[in-house]
């Protein structure tokens, strides 16, 4: 039973890091979408605005996904570091 409590004590920081990563992922998506939707400078050129909107949304998507992957790697590194103790 003591071995299981040791595993759970090692998982708390890892789960916290993953929760922060997921929150940042959704935060970047929300901020990116709200910035792109409020882009009113190209109203007369609808086709150009649509292309730029899609391109910017993909960039924000890649940024959010990269941040999530980085937090997953940080969590894995933290778990390995704690498991060596």
N, C-alpha and C positions, 0 to 999 in steps of 0.2 A: 504494500500500500504506500510506503514511503517513496518508492520509485515513481509512482504516478503523480504524487504531489510535486515531485521534482520536475517532472515534465511540464505540468501545468504552470509552475512558477517560471519556467523558461519561456512559455508561450505568451505570457502577458505582454511583455514588451514587443514581441513580434506581432501580435494582434493589434496593438496600439499603432505600430508603424503601418500596418496594412490598412487600418481604418483611416488614418491620416492620408494615405495614398489614394484611397477611394474618394475621400472628400475633396482632395485637390483635383482629381480627375473630373468629378462632376462640376466643381467650381470653375475650372478652365472651360469646360463645355458651356456652362451657363453664361460666363462672362464673354466668351467668344461669340456665342450666338446673339447675345444682346447688343454687342458692339457692331456686328455685321448687319443686323436687322435695322438698326437705327442709322445706317449709312444712307443719307439723303442727297448726297452730292451729285449723283448721276441719274436723276429721275427722268430726264428727257431721253436718255440712251438706255432703254430697258434691257436690250440684249447684252450690252456691255456690263451693266449692273448685275445681271444674272450670272454671267461668267465669273466676274470678280467675287460675287457672293459665294458661289460654289468653291472657288479656289481658296478663299480665306477660311471658309468653314472646314475644308480639308486640312489646311495648315493648323488650325486650332485642334482638330481631331488628332493629328499626328503629335502635336505638343502634349496634349492630355494623355495620350497613350504612352508616349515616352516617359512622362512623369510617373505614370502608374507602374511601368516596367522598372524604372529606377527604384521606386519604393519597394517593389517585390524583391529586387536584388539586395537592397539594404536589409530587408527583413530576413532573407535567407542568410546573409552574412552575419547578422546578429544572432540568429538561431545557432549557427555553427560555432560562433564564438562562445555562446553560453553553454553549448553542449560539451565543449572541451574542458570545462571547469569541473 
